[in-house]
Amino acid sequence: MALIRPTSFWRQVNPRGAIADLVTVYQQAGRNRWRFAVAAAAMTVGIFSVMAHEEGRGLPRPPEVTYINSWPIDRSDAEIKASNLANQRYKERLAAEQAKRDEDVRQMYKSLGRATGIDVDAIEKQAAADRAAQAAAGKAAGDAPGAPQPAAPAQVEKAQGGGN
């Protein structure tokens, strides 16, 4: 602890010496000391006035939350079941419409493929075989049968027309 002595620093500090140094520097500044003092004061006032006019904002106010009750609190089980059944019918109707649109798109691509000379029947057979293989691999791995599986690199090359 010989290196750190808390009183050694304060022993060398003498306020009378600091004031005497300030007076000496002030006297040596010559005739321009008032000009430098005014310039320093003007710069200080200018910087602080710019800082004072800066707009400081705190955190934004938290939003007001308005809770909306979607259903009455006193719904019966029969009403809940009827609502769920109606929602399920709606979802099934949307899924059927999407399946019809998908089939229409598939037929358009098949007609485009036939028009350009592509054997779409062979491609369809290969795609069905690939889907069956994926479903079998999914069942073996314990996945859901309709879950998408990542394609192997060989399957990607076949799909792109690069593999034979």
C-alpha positions in Angstrom: 0.0 0.0 0.0 3.0 2.3 -0.2 2.1 3.3 -3.7 -1.3 4.6 -2.8 -1.3 7.2 -0.1 -4.5 9.2 0.0 -3.0 12.3 1.6 0.0 12.6 -0.7 -2.0 14.2 -3.5 -3.8 16.7 -1.3 -0.5 17.7 0.3 0.7 19.1 -3.0 -2.4 21.0 -3.8 -2.4 24.5 -2.6 -5.3 26.8 -3.4 -3.1 29.9 -2.8 -0.7 28.6 -5.5 -3.5 28.0 -7.9 -4.9 31.5 -7.4 -1.4 33.0 -7.7 -0.9 31.1 -11.0 -4.2 32.4 -12.3 -3.2 36.0 -11.5 0.2 35.5 -13.2 -1.4 34.2 -16.4 -4.0 37.0 -16.4 -1.3 39.6 -16.1 0.8 38.1 -18.8 -2.1 38.1 -21.3 -1.4 41.7 -22.0 -3.9 44.0 -23.8 -5.8 41.2 -25.5 -6.9 39.5 -22.3 -10.4 41.2 -22.4 -10.9 40.2 -26.0 -10.1 36.5 -25.2 -12.3 36.6 -22.1 -15.2 38.0 -24.1 -14.7 35.5 -26.9 -14.5 32.6 -24.4 -17.6 33.8 -22.6 -19.5 34.3 -26.0 -18.6 30.8 -27.1 -19.7 29.3 -23.8 -23.0 31.2 -23.8 -23.6 30.3 -27.4 -23.0 26.6 -26.8 -25.2 26.5 -23.7 -28.0 28.5 -25.5 -28.0 26.0 -28.3 -28.2 23.1 -25.8 -30.9 24.9 -23.9 -33.1 25.1 -27.0 -32.7 21.4 -27.9 -35.8 19.5 -27.4 -35.4 16.6 -25.0 -38.1 13.9 -24.9 -38.6 11.2 -22.4 -40.1 7.8 -23.1 -43.4 7.8 -25.0 -46.5 7.4 -23.1 -47.8 3.8 -23.0 -50.7 3.3 -25.3 -54.2 3.1 -23.9 -55.5 -0.5 -24.2 -59.2 -0.9 -24.9 -60.4 -4.4 -24.4 -63.1 -5.5 -26.8 -65.2 -8.4 -25.7 -65.7 -10.7 -28.8 -68.3 -12.9 -27.1 -70.7 -12.5 -24.3 -69.3 -13.8 -21.0 -72.5 -15.8 -20.3 -72.4 -17.9 -23.5 -73.7 -21.4 -23.1 -71.8 -24.5 -24.3 -74.3 -25.0 -27.0 -73.6 -21.5 -28.4 -69.9 -22.2 -28.3 -70.3 -25.5 -30.1 -72.5 -23.9 -32.7 -70.0 -21.1 -33.2 -67.1 -23.5 -33.6 -69.1 -25.7 -36.0 -69.9 -22.6 -38.2 -66.3 -21.6 -38.1 -65.1 -25.1 -39.1 -67.6 -25.1 -42.1 -66.2 -21.7 -43.2 -62.6 -23.0 -43.0 -63.5 -26.1 -45.0 -65.3 -24.0 -47.6 -62.2 -21.8 -47.9 -59.9 -24.8 -48.2 -62.2 -26.3 -50.9 -62.1 -23.0 -52.9 -58.3 -22.9 -52.6 -58.0 -26.5 -53.7 -60.1 -25.7 -56.8 -57.9 -22.7 -57.6 -54.8 -24.9 -57.2 -56.3 -27.5 -59.5 -57.1 -24.8 -62.1 -53.6 -23.5 -62.0 -52.2 -27.1 -62.3 -54.4 -27.6 -65.4 -53.2 -24.4 -66.9 -49.5 -25.4 -66.4 -50.3 -28.8 -67.9 -51.8 -27.3 -71.0 -48.8 -24.9 -71.3 -46.5 -27.9 -70.9 -48.4 -29.9 -73.6 -48.3 -26.8 -75.9 -44.5 -26.6 -75.5 -43.9 -30.3 -76.1 -43.2 -31.4 -72.5 -44.4 -34.9 -71.4 -46.6 -33.7 -68.5 -48.0 -37.2 -67.9 -44.6 -38.6 -67.1 -43.8 -35.6 -64.9 -47.1 -36.1 -63.0 -46.3 -39.8 -62.5 -42.9 -39.0 -61.2 -44.3 -36.3 -58.8 -46.9 -38.8 -57.5 -44.1 -41.3 -56.9 -42.0 -38.7 -55.1 -45.0 -37.6 -52.9 -45.6 -41.3 -52.0 -41.9 -41.8 -51.1 -42.0 -38.7 -49.0 -45.1 -39.8 -47.2 -43.5 -43.2 -46.5 -40.4 -41.6 -45.2 -42.5 -39.3 -43.1 -44.4 -42.2 -41.6 -41.1 -44.1 -40.9 -39.7 -41.0 -39.2 -42.9 -40.5 -37.2 -43.9 -37.2 -38.9 -47.3 -36.3 -40.1 -48.0 -37.8 -43.5 -48.8 -34.4 -45.1 -45.9 -32.5 -43.6 -43.4 -31.0 -46.1 -40.1 -32.7 -46.2 -36.8 -31.1 -47.4 -36.0 -32.2 -50.9 -32.8 -34.2 -51.4 -30.3 -32.7 -53.9 -31.0 -35.4 -56.5 -34.7 -34.6 -56.3 -34.0 -30.9 -56.8 -31.8 -31.7 -59.9 -34.6 -33.9 -61.4 -37.2 -31.1 -60.8 -35.0 -28.6 -62.5 -34.3 -30.9 -65.4 -30.6 -31.4 -64.7 -30.7 -35.0 -63.5 -31.3 -38.1 -65.7 
